[in-house]
Amino acid sequence: MTDWENSRKILYPLGVTLEKDGAVIMAQAEGTNAALLLYEAGGKTPCERIPFLQENRMGDVWFLRLEDRDIRDMEYQIEVDGRVIKDPFARKISGRETWGDGSREEGQVRACFPAERFQWGDDKNPRIPYSDTVLYRLHVRGFTMHPSSGVKHPGTFSGVAEKIPYLKALGVTSVELMPVTEFDEILRNDEKADGKIGAAGMTSGESQRLGAAGNAFRLNYWGYGPSYLYAVKAAYGSGNGISPEAELKTLVKKLHQEGMECIVELYLTGKEAPDQVLEVLRYWVLEYHVDGFHLSGFPPLLLAGESPFLSEIKLLADNWNELLSRRPAVGYLAPKTGKASVREKHLAEYGPSFQENMRRVLKGDEGMVQALAWHIRRNPADHAVINYMANTNGFTMADMVSYDRKHNENNGEENRDGSDYNYSWNCGEEGATKKKKIKKLRWQQLKNAYLLLFLSQGTPLLLAGDEFGNSQEGNNNAYCQDNEISWLDWRLAETNRQQLEFVRGLIAFRKAHPVFHMDREPRIMDYRSCGRPDLSYHGENAWKPEYEAFRRQLGVLYWGPYQLKEDQTEDDTFYVIFNMHWEPHMFGLPRLPQGQEWRIVCDSAKETADGAFSKENELPLKNQLHTAAAPRSILILRAEKKEPNKKEPKKKEAEKKESKTKA
């Protein structure tokens, strides 16, 4: 077809678009002449060469329509002025089906024609507001690769799908997948996966650690670096009779059936054309029904955030300041209804601020009370904030309380890679220990960390395995560790069952009480004439917060009538006491309305039995005026109606005594 003036052509995206009678190829290539090279599947030489016509060219984009051809099982490359190049906009890649195959040749890596159609049925995106979202970040391979995962297809999309019941029982609403676009996990000759990541890596054998310096290749386990942005990572497919593309779609569909979201991390190098990045995002929404993106690397945030096609899609990135500064100010919520007064948020700030500050709070560093108060309530009206205590870069939560310094020797860079600022504390001994006192303190600190995360207003994110004590042996930059260091050991879910149950109960507790996950930031004022602000700060004396640098204590009062629960009844009133000092402190308690009393929901200094955060386990405080907070502890108190006096009236007691005397 030679009629370039046909306006339909320019509507096609770059790459391959299938039609009923063939396919349309839009190839980007700088040069004088270009041709399409067709290969039989696995063939070493082209079986056909089809030139692009000069009249079917616009700038550096070449147009070609293949009609009445069965190309579903064929592969292709682009030839430009005698050079053979790969199509960076390919929807599917062959030659990388086996993870870490160092024997493959780059010439064997080719683009394929997407041939299958997926039956989505009545699939619908859950559209979960950020205020109700609980994020869970995982690596597709590492999540189920360990033999203890018990799945049929470890290290694959199907393996993740098999764990959906576990995630749902945990309380997760949204799964974030680390990069799943087709990246080259093999780094040859000390290539770097990314400028921010070290160059050394792992050999391909399972559990095999870096040996001699002369390894033939190294691994980019995380997947940060250049990739085919339209194509799915083939090695994450199980090969179980379906393509990796269909396997990922099945995972998304199964998550949606359980009312859960799928968010994919898209790493961009900054070399991509901004308009093409938008095309990629739209493609993933339409083709894979994803619910959002974590945009990492160097994304064109301004264009992505302003795209009308993505206005209902979650977009997570480090910084939206440039875009937000151009938007008008946003008002507060309508009183009590909990509904936003403007279009629901879809942008979210995904940065390390919460992690860094809250880890310092956890350690008991000086001058952190104001940071604690700020992060607890922070939830801007115009965008969400993603809070986490641990993420891919840095220590896991278990290592955060077990190591003072990084231990990245196995990365092969003499421990020079990775951040030196972990804001961690080993609780008295570096690494694993058998000392009961240290183990008890670490468990208490972990409970404190979970409480700091899930009692804060932003959207909480858990790094996979942190709920049951996953460790990376002190490695804070495990980008190249394709072994037990990065794989989740699912045996810990049973070994640390008490820890897992604590997190599960805490997530359910947060979900049940909207005072801990409001749609907007609390106003810290009595805007409904309740007699109390929606949220207020306190010190060791009620209504007197203390922010001096040496202070490590804070009380936070959440006044329940400002929020409605799912059954449309007013939420409960809570008082949360934070004592991050290594000494005990007495806290005066805010007075409650007549007929109410404070009851203990949780005390991180005490052992928690199964059924944590259940009302059946709550006990009233003996002293309703003040209470002691143990060293390095967090207490949650709930306001409840006083129990009726169970003592019999004096008249009946006297009658009983009299009858006994007569007898």
C-alpha positions as CSV (number, residue, x, y, z in Angstrom):
1,M,0.0,0.0,0.0
2,T,1.6,3.3,-1.1
3,D,-1.0,5.9,-0.2
4,W,0.7,7.6,2.8
5,E,-2.0,10.4,2.6
6,N,-4.5,7.9,4.0
7,S,-4.9,9.4,7.5
8,R,-5.6,6.0,9.1
9,K,-2.0,5.2,9.0
10,I,-0.8,7.7,11.4
11,L,-3.2,6.4,14.0
12,Y,-1.3,3.2,14.4
13,P,1.2,3.0,17.3
14,L,4.9,2.1,16.6
15,G,5.5,-1.6,16.4
16,V,3.1,-4.3,15.1
17,T,-0.7,-4.0,15.1
18,L,-2.6,-7.1,14.1
19,E,-5.6,-6.8,11.7
20,K,-8.1,-9.4,10.5
21,D,-6.2,-10.0,7.2
22,G,-2.6,-9.4,8.3
23,A,-0.7,-6.8,10.2
24,V,0.6,-3.3,10.1
25,I,4.3,-2.5,11.0
26,M,5.4,0.9,12.0
27,A,9.1,0.9,12.4
28,Q,11.3,3.7,13.7
29,A,14.7,3.8,12.1
30,E,17.2,6.4,11.1
31,G,18.7,5.7,7.6
32,T,18.2,5.9,3.9
33,N,16.7,2.5,3.2
34,A,14.8,0.0,5.5
35,A,13.4,-3.5,5.1
36,L,11.5,-6.0,7.1
37,L,13.3,-9.3,7.7
38,L,11.0,-12.3,8.3
39,Y,12.2,-15.5,10.0
40,E,10.7,-18.9,10.6
41,A,10.5,-19.5,14.3
42,G,14.1,-20.4,15.4
43,G,15.5,-19.9,11.9
44,K,19.0,-18.6,11.6
45,T,18.6,-16.7,8.3
46,P,15.7,-14.6,7.0
47,C,13.1,-16.4,4.8
48,E,11.9,-13.2,3.3
49,R,13.0,-9.6,2.9
50,I,10.4,-7.0,2.3
51,P,11.6,-3.4,1.7
52,F,9.8,-0.3,3.1
53,L,8.9,2.1,0.3
54,Q,10.2,5.6,0.5
55,E,6.7,7.1,-0.1
56,N,5.5,5.2,3.1
57,R,7.9,7.1,5.3
58,M,7.2,10.0,7.6
59,G,10.4,11.3,9.3
60,D,12.1,8.4,10.8
61,V,9.0,6.2,10.8
62,W,8.4,3.6,8.1
63,F,5.0,2.1,7.3
64,L,4.2,-1.4,5.9
65,R,1.1,-3.5,5.7
66,L,1.2,-7.3,5.4
67,E,-2.0,-8.7,3.9
68,D,-3.3,-12.2,3.6
69,R,-0.4,-13.7,5.4
70,D,-0.2,-16.1,8.3
71,I,2.6,-14.6,10.4
72,R,1.5,-15.7,13.9
73,D,4.5,-18.1,14.3
74,M,7.1,-15.9,12.6
75,E,9.8,-13.6,13.9
76,Y,11.2,-10.4,12.5
77,Q,13.9,-7.8,12.6
78,I,14.5,-4.5,10.9
79,E,17.3,-3.9,8.4
80,V,18.5,-0.3,8.0
81,D,21.2,0.5,5.5
82,G,22.6,-3.0,5.8
83,R,22.5,-3.1,9.6
84,V,20.1,-5.4,11.4
85,I,18.4,-3.9,14.4
86,K,15.7,-5.1,16.8
87,D,12.4,-3.4,17.1
88,P,12.3,-1.6,20.4
89,F,8.5,-1.4,20.1
90,A,8.1,-5.1,19.7
91,R,5.1,-6.6,21.6
92,K,6.8,-9.9,22.1
93,I,10.4,-11.1,22.2
94,S,11.8,-14.6,21.5
95,G,15.2,-16.0,22.5
96,R,15.0,-15.1,26.2
97,E,12.5,-17.8,27.4
98,T,15.1,-19.3,29.8
99,W,16.2,-17.2,32.8
100,G,19.9,-16.6,33.0
101,D,20.9,-18.6,29.8
102,G,24.4,-17.3,29.3
103,S,24.9,-19.5,26.2
104,R,22.3,-17.6,24.1
105,E,23.5,-15.3,21.3
106,E,22.1,-11.8,20.8
107,G,21.3,-12.7,17.2
108,Q,18.8,-15.2,18.5
109,V,16.8,-12.5,20.3
110,R,14.1,-11.4,17.9
111,A,10.7,-9.7,17.8
112,C,7.6,-11.7,17.3
113,F,4.1,-11.0,16.0
114,P,1.5,-11.0,18.8
115,A,-1.0,-13.6,17.7
116,E,-3.3,-14.6,20.5
117,R,-6.4,-12.9,21.8
118,F,-7.2,-13.2,25.5
119,Q,-10.7,-13.8,26.8
120,W,-11.2,-11.1,29.5
121,G,-14.9,-11.8,29.9
122,D,-16.5,-9.4,32.4
123,D,-13.1,-8.3,33.9
124,K,-13.3,-5.0,35.8
125,N,-10.7,-2.9,37.5
126,P,-11.5,-2.6,41.3
127,R,-10.7,1.1,41.4
128,I,-9.7,1.0,45.1
129,P,-9.1,4.5,46.6
130,Y,-5.7,5.2,48.0
131,S,-7.2,5.6,51.5
132,D,-8.4,2.0,51.4
133,T,-5.3,0.6,49.6
134,V,-2.7,-1.8,51.2
135,L,0.2,-2.3,48.8
136,Y,2.4,-5.4,48.6
137,R,5.6,-5.1,46.5
138,L,7.1,-8.3,45.1
139,H,9.6,-9.7,42.6
140,V,7.9,-12.2,40.3
141,R,10.8,-14.6,40.4
142,G,12.0,-14.2,44.0
143,F,8.4,-14.4,45.4
144,T,8.0,-18.1,44.8
145,M,11.4,-19.4,43.6
146,H,12.4,-20.9,46.9
147,P,11.4,-24.6,47.2
148,S,9.4,-23.8,50.4
149,S,6.9,-21.8,48.3
150,G,5.0,-25.0,47.5
151,V,3.7,-23.7,44.1
152,K,3.6,-25.8,40.9
153,H,5.4,-23.2,38.8
154,P,8.0,-21.4,41.0
155,G,9.4,-18.0,39.9
156,T,6.6,-17.3,37.4
157,F,3.4,-15.3,37.0
158,S,1.5,-18.5,37.7
159,G,3.4,-18.9,40.9
160,V,2.3,-15.5,42.0
161,A,-1.3,-16.3,41.1
162,E,-1.1,-19.4,43.3
163,K,-0.4,-17.2,46.3
164,I,-3.4,-14.9,45.8
165,P,-5.4,-16.6,48.6
166,Y,-2.4,-15.9,50.9
167,L,-2.3,-12.3,49.9
168,K,-6.1,-11.9,50.3
169,A,-6.0,-13.5,53.8
170,L,-3.1,-11.1,54.7
171,G,-5.3,-8.1,53.8
172,V,-3.5,-6.9,50.7
173,T,-5.6,-4.9,48.3
174,S,-3.0,-4.1,45.6
175,V,0.1,-6.0,44.3
176,E,3.0,-4.1,42.9
177,L,5.2,-6.2,40.5
178,M,8.8,-5.1,40.1
179,P,9.8,-4.7,36.4
180,V,8.1,-7.3,34.2
181,T,9.0,-5.8,30.8
182,E,11.5,-7.8,28.7
183,F,14.9,-6.8,30.1
184,D,18.2,-8.6,29.6
185,E,19.1,-10.2,32.9
186,I,22.6,-11.1,31.7
187,L,25.3,-8.5,32.1
188,R,28.4,-9.3,30.2
189,N,31.9,-7.9,30.7
190,D,30.9,-6.0,33.9
191,E,28.1,-4.1,32.2
192,K,26.0,-2.0,34.6
193,A,22.3,-2.6,34.8
194,D,21.9,1.1,35.6
195,G,24.2,3.9,36.6
196,K,22.9,3.7,40.2
197,I,23.5,0.0,40.5
198,G,26.8,-1.8,41.0
199,A,28.4,-3.9,38.2
200,A,29.0,-7.2,39.9
201,G,26.4,-10.0,40.0
202,M,25.7,-13.7,40.3
203,T,26.4,-16.8,38.2
204,S,23.3,-18.5,36.9
205,G,23.3,-21.6,39.1
206,E,20.7,-21.7,41.8
207,S,22.1,-20.6,45.2
208,Q,25.6,-20.2,43.6
209,R,27.3,-17.2,45.0
210,L,29.9,-15.0,43.2
211,G,33.1,-16.9,42.9
212,A,36.2,-16.1,40.8
213,A,36.3,-12.7,39.2
214,G,36.4,-14.3,35.7
215,N,32.7,-15.2,35.6
216,A,31.5,-15.3,32.0
217,F,28.4,-13.3,32.8
218,R,26.6,-11.7,35.7
219,L,22.9,-11.2,36.5
220,N,20.7,-8.2,36.8
221,Y,18.1,-9.8,39.1
222,W,16.0,-6.8,39.8
223,G,15.5,-5.8,36.1
224,Y,16.4,-2.1,36.2
225,G,17.8,-1.0,32.9
226,P,16.9,-0.8,29.2
227,S,14.0,-3.0,28.2
228,Y,11.4,-3.7,25.5
229,L,8.7,-1.6,27.1
230,Y,5.8,-3.3,25.3
231,A,7.0,-6.9,25.8
232,V,6.5,-9.1,28.8
233,K,9.5,-10.8,30.4
234,A,9.4,-14.2,28.8
235,A,11.4,-16.0,31.5
236,Y,8.6,-15.1,34.0
237,G,6.3,-17.5,32.1
238,S,5.9,-21.1,33.2
239,G,5.8,-22.6,29.7
240,N,2.8,-24.4,30.9
241,G,1.0,-24.4,27.6
242,I,0.3,-20.7,27.5
243,S,2.4,-17.7,26.6
244,P,4.0,-15.4,29.2
245,E,1.6,-12.6,27.9
246,A,-1.5,-14.7,28.6
247,E,0.0,-15.9,31.9
248,L,0.4,-12.3,33.1
249,K,-3.1,-11.4,31.9
250,T,-4.5,-14.5,33.8
251,L,-2.7,-13.2,36.9
252,V,-4.3,-9.8,36.5
253,K,-7.7,-11.3,35.9
254,K,-7.5,-13.5,39.0
255,L,-6.5,-10.6,41.1
256,H,-9.5,-8.6,39.8
257,Q,-11.8,-11.5,40.6
258,E,-10.7,-11.3,44.2
259,G,-11.2,-7.5,44.3
260,M,-7.4,-6.8,44.2
261,E,-5.4,-4.5,41.9
262,C,-2.2,-5.1,39.9
263,I,0.3,-2.3,39.6
264,V,3.4,-2.7,37.5
265,E,6.7,-1.0,38.0
266,L,7.9,0.6,34.7
267,Y,11.6,1.5,34.6
268,L,12.5,4.2,32.1
269,T,16.1,5.2,31.2
270,G,15.2,8.8,30.1
271,K,16.2,8.1,26.5
272,E,12.6,7.2,25.5
273,A,10.6,9.8,23.7
274,P,7.9,11.2,26.1
275,D,5.0,10.7,23.7
276,Q,6.1,7.1,23.3
277,V,6.1,6.6,27.0
278,L,2.5,7.7,27.1
279,E,1.7,5.2,24.3
280,V,3.3,2.4,26.4
281,L,1.2,3.3,29.4
282,R,-2.0,3.3,27.4
283,Y,-1.0,0.0,25.8
284,W,-0.5,-1.7,29.2
285,V,-3.8,-0.4,30.5
286,L,-5.7,-1.6,27.4
287,E,-3.9,-4.8,26.7
288,Y,-3.1,-6.0,30.3
289,H,-5.9,-4.2,32.3
290,V,-3.3,-3.1,34.9
291,D,-4.6,-0.7,37.6
292,G,-1.6,1.5,37.8
293,F,2.1,2.1,37.4
294,H,5.1,2.8,39.6
295,L,7.1,5.0,37.3
296,S,10.8,4.7,38.2
297,G,14.0,5.8,36.6
298,F,13.5,8.9,34.5
299,P,9.9,9.1,33.5
300,P,8.2,12.2,31.8
301,L,6.0,12.9,34.8
302,L,4.4,16.0,33.6
303,L,3.0,14.4,30.5
304,A,2.0,11.2,32.3
305,G,0.2,13.1,35.1
306,E,-1.7,15.3,32.6
307,S,-2.8,12.5,30.3
308,P,-6.6,12.3,30.2
309,F,-6.3,8.6,29.2
310,L,-4.7,7.9,32.6
311,S,-6.8,10.1,34.9
312,E,-8.3,7.1,36.6
313,I,-5.2,5.0,36.8
314,K,-2.9,5.0,39.8
315,L,0.4,6.7,39.0
316,L,3.2,6.3,41.6
317,A,6.4,8.3,41.3
318,D,9.1,10.0,43.4
319,N,8.0,13.5,42.8
320,W,4.9,15.2,41.3
321,N,5.8,18.7,42.4
322,E,6.1,20.3,39.0
323,L,2.7,19.0,38.0
324,L,1.0,19.7,41.3
325,S,2.3,23.3,41.4
326,R,0.3,24.0,38.2
327,R,-3.0,22.8,39.7
328,P,-5.5,24.9,41.7
329,A,-5.7,24.4,45.5
330,V,-8.0,21.6,46.6
331,G,-10.6,22.0,49.4
332,Y,-11.2,19.8,52.3
333,L,-13.7,16.9,52.4
334,A,-17.3,17.5,53.0
335,P,-17.8,16.9,56.8
336,K,-18.2,13.4,57.9
337,T,-19.1,11.9,54.5
338,G,-15.5,10.9,53.7
339,K,-16.1,11.7,50.0
340,A,-13.7,13.9,48.1
341,S,-14.9,17.3,46.9
342,V,-12.9,17.0,43.7
343,R,-12.0,14.2,41.3
344,E,-10.5,11.3,43.2
345,K,-6.7,11.3,43.5
346,H,-4.7,9.2,41.1
347,L,-1.2,10.5,41.7
348,A,0.9,9.2,44.6
349,E,4.3,10.3,46.0
350,Y,6.6,7.2,46.2
351,G,9.7,8.3,48.1
352,P,12.0,7.3,51.0
353,S,11.1,10.2,53.4
354,F,8.7,8.1,55.6
355,Q,11.2,5.2,55.8
356,E,14.1,7.3,56.7
357,N,12.3,9.4,59.3
358,M,10.3,6.6,60.9
359,R,13.4,4.4,61.2
360,R,15.1,7.2,63.1
361,V,12.0,7.5,65.3
362,L,12.1,3.7,65.9
363,K,15.8,3.9,67.0
364,G,15.0,6.7,69.4
365,D,17.1,9.4,67.7
366,E,16.9,12.9,69.0
367,G,14.7,15.6,67.5
368,M,12.3,13.2,65.7
369,V,8.9,13.9,67.5
370,Q,7.9,16.6,65.0
371,A,8.7,14.2,62.1
372,L,6.6,11.5,63.8
373,A,3.7,13.9,64.2
374,W,3.9,15.0,60.6
375,H,4.1,11.6,59.0
376,I,1.3,10.2,61.2
377,R,-1.2,12.7,59.7
378,R,0.3,13.4,56.3
379,N,-2.2,12.8,53.5
380,P,-2.4,15.8,51.1
381,A,-5.7,16.6,49.4
382,D,-4.3,16.6,45.8
383,H,-2.2,13.4,45.9
384,A,-1.6,10.3,47.9
385,V,1.6,9.4,49.7
386,I,3.1,5.8,49.8
387,N,4.5,4.9,53.2
388,Y,6.9,2.1,53.7
389,M,9.4,1.0,56.4
390,A,11.5,-1.2,53.9
391,N,11.8,-1.4,50.1
392,T,14.0,-3.1,47.5
393,N,16.9,-0.7,48.1
394,G,18.0,-1.1,51.7
395,F,17.5,-3.5,54.6
396,T,14.4,-5.6,55.0
397,M,12.4,-4.9,58.2
398,A,14.0,-8.0,59.9
399,D,17.5,-6.8,58.9
400,M,16.6,-3.2,60.0
401,V,16.5,-4.5,63.6
402,S,19.4,-7.0,63.2
403,Y,22.2,-5.1,61.5
404,D,24.0,-1.8,62.2
405,R,25.9,-1.9,58.9
406,K,25.5,-3.4,55.4
407,H,26.9,-6.8,54.5
408,N,27.1,-6.8,50.7
409,E,30.3,-8.8,50.3
410,N,28.6,-11.4,48.2
411,N,27.9,-8.8,45.6
412,G,31.6,-8.9,44.6
413,E,32.3,-5.2,45.1
414,E,34.1,-5.4,48.4
415,N,31.1,-4.0,50.3
416,R,31.3,-0.6,48.5
417,D,27.9,-0.8,46.9
418,G,24.6,0.0,48.5
419,S,23.8,2.9,50.9
420,D,25.7,3.5,54.1
421,Y,22.7,5.2,55.6
422,N,20.2,2.5,56.7
423,Y,19.0,4.1,60.0
424,S,19.1,0.7,61.5
425,W,19.9,-0.7,65.0
426,N,20.9,-4.3,65.7
427,C,19.5,-4.3,69.2
428,G,22.8,-5.3,70.8
429,E,24.4,-7.9,68.5
430,E,25.2,-7.9,64.7
431,G,23.2,-10.5,62.7
432,A,21.6,-13.7,63.9
433,T,21.6,-14.3,67.6
434,K,20.5,-16.9,70.2
435,K,20.2,-14.4,73.0
436,K,16.6,-14.4,74.2
437,K,16.8,-10.8,75.4
438,I,17.9,-9.5,72.1
439,K,15.4,-11.6,70.1
440,K,12.6,-10.3,72.4
441,L,13.7,-6.7,71.8
442,R,13.9,-7.2,68.0
443,W,10.4,-8.6,68.0
444,Q,9.2,-5.6,70.0
445,Q,10.9,-3.2,67.6
446,L,9.3,-5.0,64.7
447,K,5.8,-4.6,66.2
448,N,6.6,-0.9,66.7
449,A,7.6,-0.6,63.0
450,Y,4.4,-2.2,61.9
451,L,2.4,0.1,64.1
452,L,4.2,3.2,62.8
453,L,3.4,2.1,59.3
454,F,-0.3,1.1,59.6
455,L,-1.4,3.8,62.0
456,S,-0.2,6.5,59.7
457,Q,-2.6,8.2,57.3
458,G,-0.9,7.6,54.0
459,T,-1.1,4.4,51.9
460,P,1.0,1.6,53.5
461,L,3.3,-0.6,51.5
462,L,4.8,-3.9,52.6
463,L,7.9,-5.4,51.0
464,A,7.2,-9.1,50.3
465,G,8.2,-11.3,53.2
466,D,8.5,-8.5,55.7
467,E,5.3,-9.8,57.3
468,F,7.1,-12.9,58.5
469,G,10.6,-11.8,59.0
470,N,12.3,-12.3,55.6
471,S,16.1,-11.5,55.9
472,Q,18.7,-10.8,53.2
473,E,21.6,-11.5,55.7
474,G,22.3,-7.8,56.0
475,N,22.6,-7.3,52.2
476,N,21.0,-3.9,51.4
477,N,21.6,-4.0,47.6
478,A,20.6,-7.5,46.5
479,Y,20.2,-6.5,42.9
480,C,22.4,-9.4,41.7
481,Q,21.4,-12.1,44.2
482,D,19.4,-14.8,42.4
483,N,19.4,-17.2,45.3
484,E,18.2,-17.7,48.9
485,I,19.4,-14.2,49.8
486,S,16.6,-12.7,47.7
487,W,14.1,-15.6,47.4
488,L,11.4,-15.6,50.1
489,D,11.8,-18.5,52.5
490,W,8.1,-19.5,53.1
491,R,9.1,-21.7,56.1
492,L,9.4,-18.4,58.0
493,A,5.6,-18.0,57.7
494,E,5.3,-20.9,60.1
495,T,8.4,-20.3,62.2
496,N,7.3,-16.7,62.8
497,R,3.6,-17.3,62.7
498,Q,3.0,-15.0,65.7
499,Q,4.6,-12.2,63.6
500,L,2.5,-13.0,60.6
501,E,-0.7,-13.0,62.7
502,F,0.2,-9.7,64.2
503,V,0.5,-8.1,60.8
504,R,-2.7,-9.7,59.6
505,G,-4.6,-8.5,62.6
506,L,-3.1,-5.0,62.3
507,I,-4.1,-4.7,58.7
508,A,-7.7,-5.8,59.5
509,F,-7.8,-3.3,62.4
510,R,-6.7,-0.4,60.1
511,K,-9.3,-1.3,57.5
512,A,-12.1,-1.5,60.2
513,H,-11.4,2.0,61.5
514,P,-11.4,4.9,59.0
515,V,-9.9,7.3,61.5
516,F,-6.5,5.6,60.6
517,H,-7.0,5.9,56.8
518,M,-8.9,9.1,56.0
519,D,-9.3,10.4,52.5
520,R,-7.5,13.6,53.4
521,E,-5.2,14.9,56.1
522,P,-6.8,15.5,59.5
523,R,-7.5,19.2,60.1
524,I,-6.5,19.2,63.8
525,M,-9.5,21.3,64.7
526,D,-13.0,20.9,65.9
527,Y,-14.8,21.7,62.7
528,R,-18.0,19.8,63.6
529,S,-18.4,21.2,67.2
530,C,-17.8,17.8,68.7
531,G,-15.9,19.2,71.6
532,R,-12.7,17.6,70.3
533,P,-10.5,18.0,67.1
534,D,-10.5,15.2,64.6
535,L,-6.9,14.5,65.6
536,S,-4.9,16.1,68.4
537,Y,-1.4,15.8,69.8
538,H,-0.4,15.3,73.4
539,G,2.7,14.8,75.6
540,E,3.2,13.1,78.9
541,N,0.4,15.5,80.0
542,A,-2.8,15.4,78.0
543,W,-3.3,18.3,75.6
544,K,0.3,19.5,76.1
545,P,2.5,18.1,73.2
546,E,6.3,18.4,73.8
547,Y,8.6,18.9,70.8
548,E,12.0,19.6,72.4
549,A,14.9,17.7,70.8
550,F,15.4,15.4,73.8
551,R,11.7,14.2,73.7
552,R,10.8,10.8,72.4
553,Q,7.2,10.6,73.5
554,L,4.0,11.5,71.7
555,G,0.3,10.9,72.3
556,V,-2.3,11.1,69.4
557,L,-6.0,11.2,70.0
558,Y,-8.3,10.2,67.1
559,W,-11.9,11.4,67.8
560,G,-14.2,8.8,66.3
561,P,-17.4,10.8,65.4
562,Y,-15.5,12.5,62.5
563,Q,-15.5,9.3,60.5
564,L,-18.1,6.7,59.6
565,K,-17.5,3.0,59.4
566,E,-18.8,0.7,56.6
567,D,-22.1,0.2,58.5
568,Q,-22.5,4.0,58.6
569,T,-22.0,4.2,62.4
570,E,-19.5,6.5,64.0
571,D,-16.0,5.2,64.3
572,D,-14.4,4.5,67.7
573,T,-12.2,7.0,69.5
574,F,-8.6,5.9,70.0
575,Y,-5.6,7.2,71.9
576,V,-2.2,6.0,70.6
577,I,0.9,6.4,72.9
578,F,4.3,6.4,71.3
579,N,7.3,6.0,73.8
580,M,10.4,5.6,71.7
581,H,12.7,6.3,74.7
582,W,14.7,3.5,76.4
583,E,13.1,4.5,79.7
584,P,9.5,4.1,80.8
585,H,7.2,7.2,80.9
586,M,3.9,8.0,82.5
587,F,1.2,9.5,80.2
588,G,-1.8,11.4,81.4
589,L,-4.9,10.4,79.5
590,P,-7.5,12.7,77.8
591,R,-10.8,12.6,79.7
592,L,-13.6,10.8,78.0
593,P,-17.3,11.7,78.1
594,Q,-19.2,10.3,81.1
595,G,-19.9,6.6,80.9
596,Q,-16.9,5.7,78.8
597,E,-13.5,4.2,79.7
598,W,-10.2,3.5,78.1
599,R,-9.4,-0.1,77.1
600,I,-6.1,-1.6,75.9
601,V,-6.2,-2.7,72.3
602,C,-2.5,-3.3,71.9
603,D,0.7,-2.9,73.9
604,S,3.8,-3.7,71.8
605,A,5.9,-4.3,75.0
606,K,3.7,-7.3,75.9
607,E,3.5,-10.7,74.2
608,T,0.5,-10.9,71.8
609,A,-1.6,-14.0,71.6
610,D,-3.4,-15.1,68.5
611,G,-6.4,-12.9,67.8
612,A,-4.4,-9.7,68.3
613,F,-6.6,-6.5,67.9
614,S,-9.8,-8.3,68.7
615,K,-12.3,-6.7,71.1
616,E,-12.5,-10.0,73.1
617,N,-8.9,-9.5,74.3
618,E,-9.3,-5.9,75.3
619,L,-9.2,-5.0,79.0
620,P,-10.1,-1.7,80.7
621,L,-7.3,0.3,82.3
622,K,-7.3,0.1,86.1
623,N,-6.4,3.8,86.2
624,Q,-8.3,6.0,83.8
625,L,-6.3,9.1,84.5
626,H,-2.8,8.0,83.5
627,T,-0.9,4.9,82.4
628,A,2.7,3.8,82.1
629,A,4.3,3.1,78.7
630,A,7.2,0.7,78.8
631,P,10.5,1.5,77.1
632,R,10.4,1.5,73.3
633,S,6.7,0.7,73.2
634,I,3.5,1.8,71.4
635,L,0.0,1.5,73.1
636,I,-3.4,1.7,71.4
637,L,-6.3,2.6,73.7
638,R,-9.9,2.5,72.6
639,A,-12.8,4.4,74.2
640,E,-15.7,2.1,75.2
641,K,-18.8,2.2,77.3
642,K,-18.2,1.2,80.8
643,E,-19.2,-2.3,81.7
644,P,-22.2,-2.4,84.0
645,N,-21.4,-3.1,87.6
646,K,-21.7,-6.8,88.1
647,K,-22.0,-6.6,91.9
648,E,-25.4,-7.4,93.3
649,P,-27.4,-4.7,95.1
650,K,-26.6,-4.4,98.8
651,K,-30.2,-5.4,99.7
652,K,-29.9,-8.8,97.9
653,E,-26.4,-9.4,99.4
654,A,-28.0,-8.8,102.9
655,E,-30.8,-11.2,102.1
656,K,-28.3,-13.9,101.1
657,K,-26.3,-13.5,104.3
658,E,-29.4,-13.7,106.4
659,S,-30.6,-16.9,104.7
660,K,-27.2,-18.5,105.3
661,T,-27.3,-17.5,109.0
662,K,-30.7,-19.2,109.4
663,A,-29.5,-22.3,107.7
